[in-house]
Amino acid sequence: MKDDEHLFIECDVPSDVDPFGLRKVAFSSRVPESSEMFNPREAQTYIDGCDYPGTVDYLLPALRIQEIVGSLTDKTILDAMCGPGVLGRELLTLGAPHVVFHDGDPRMINHAVTEASGTLRPGQQVHSMILPVDQLRPANFFDLVVCQNSLHQLTSIERLREAIESMLRVTRLGGLAIIFDYQRANSPGFLAALEERLMWTRPDIVPLLIPTFMAAFSRPEFEDVLSLIPGIKGWSVNDARLPNLTPERQAQVDHDPVKGHVLDRSPISLEIIIQKEEQ
């Protein structure tokens, strides 16, 4: 985009009922991220910002994954486009015996494997692969493929389809791919949920976070892509939601200094579940 005229629409809304100007943002038009890959400085900033003690940012989706699939103790899992690898690490903590971390950035992979290796229990193992998301391998290998808040970085609908096709190619027959990602929408529920999320976001981060949602894919875009991919037994695309929490898990959530992590499990995010055909 060369100017802002495609990014914003004029709307006469008092500022006190639109504190972040969301009702002026044309979420109907996707504005992709400038690049699918972080540069070295951005990668380190992301690692530092997303992997710190006490966060439930990845614990909540990990618990939701466990809720969907049941026991993880017999699952070989691919953490696709893993970034710092925190989701895969949480799945290891929940009992997964084997997690493979994938990313295109060696800094991310090195961090993911190093941190996960320090948490392994007897019988657990981790591996890694560094390559583009559309070149995942080997075929029909993983019981479960997961991906958290990474697909919105892809440049186009075509790249989204390539990425999901690749994830399904490496999923075993009858296995699952579970994707969590931000969504782009104009519904009152989405705007209200995003507004609440931004209220719990550091003021200096707000101008950076809004473009993330402008780059996210919408629910209809995900549905259109999934309808075109062969070899799928069934799929669902719904608003993300919190897992059921035990009192002990609720205490962990309550102690997270970033309250917005809970708010990510809301209409600002999607939960996509895909089952591969069994034969």
Rosetta blueprint (number, residue, H / E / L):
1 M L
2 K L
3 D L
4 D L
5 E L
6 H L
7 L L
8 F E
9 I L
10 E L
11 C L
12 D L
13 V L
14 P L
15 S H
16 D H
17 V H
18 D L
19 P L
20 F L
21 G L
22 L H
23 R H
24 K H
25 V E
26 A L
27 F L
28 S L
29 S L
30 R L
31 V L
32 P L
33 E L
34 S L
35 S L
36 E L
37 M L
38 F L
39 N L
40 P H
41 R H
42 E H
43 A H
44 Q H
45 T H
46 Y H
47 I H
48 D H
49 G H
50 C H
51 D L
52 Y L
53 P L
54 G L
55 T L
56 V L
57 D L
58 Y L
59 L H
60 L H
61 P H
62 A H
63 L H
64 R H
65 I H
66 Q H
67 E H
68 I H
69 V H
70 G L
71 S L
72 L L
73 T L
74 D L
75 K L
76 T E
77 I E
78 L E
79 D E
80 A L
81 M L
82 C L
83 G L
84 P L
85 G L
86 V H
87 L H
88 G H
89 R H
90 E H
91 L H
92 L H
93 T H
94 L L
95 G L
96 A L
97 P L
98 H E
99 V E
100 V E
101 F E
102 H E
103 D E
104 G L
105 D L
106 P H
107 R H
108 M H
109 I H
110 N H
111 H H
112 A H
113 V H
114 T H
115 E H
116 A H
117 S H
118 G L
119 T L
120 L L
121 R L
122 P L
123 G L
124 Q L
125 Q E
126 V E
127 H E
128 S E
129 M E
130 I E
131 L L
132 P L
133 V H
134 D H
135 Q H
136 L L
137 R L
138 P L
139 A L
140 N L
141 F L
142 F E
143 D E
144 L E
145 V E
146 V E
147 C E
148 Q E
149 N L
150 S L
151 L H
152 H H
153 Q H
154 L L
155 T L
156 S L
157 I H
158 E H
159 R H
160 L H
161 R H
162 E H
163 A H
164 I H
165 E H
166 S H
167 M H
168 L H
169 R H
170 V L
171 T E
172 R E
173 L E
174 G E
175 G E
176 L E
177 A E
178 I E
179 I E
180 F E
181 D E
182 Y E
183 Q L
184 R L
185 A L
186 N L
187 S L
188 P H
189 G H
190 F H
191 L H
192 A H
193 A H
194 L H
195 E H
196 E H
197 R H
198 L H
199 M H
200 W L
201 T L
202 R L
203 P L
204 D L
205 I L
206 V H
207 P H
208 L H
209 L H
210 I H
211 P H
212 T H
213 F H
214 M H
215 A H
216 A L
217 F L
218 S L
219 R H
220 P H
221 E H
222 F H
223 E H
224 D H
225 V H
226 L H
227 S H
228 L H
229 I L
230 P L
231 G L
232 I E
233 K E
234 G E
235 W E
236 S E
237 V E
238 N E
239 D E
240 A L
241 R L
242 L L
243 P L
244 N L
245 L L
246 T L
247 P H
248 E H
249 R H
250 Q H
251 A H
252 Q H
253 V H
254 D H
255 H H
256 D L
257 P L
258 V L
259 K L
260 G H
261 H H
262 V H
263 L H
264 D L
265 R L
266 S L
267 P L
268 I L
269 S E
270 L E
271 E E
272 I E
273 I E
274 I E
275 Q E
276 K E
277 E L
278 E L
279 Q L
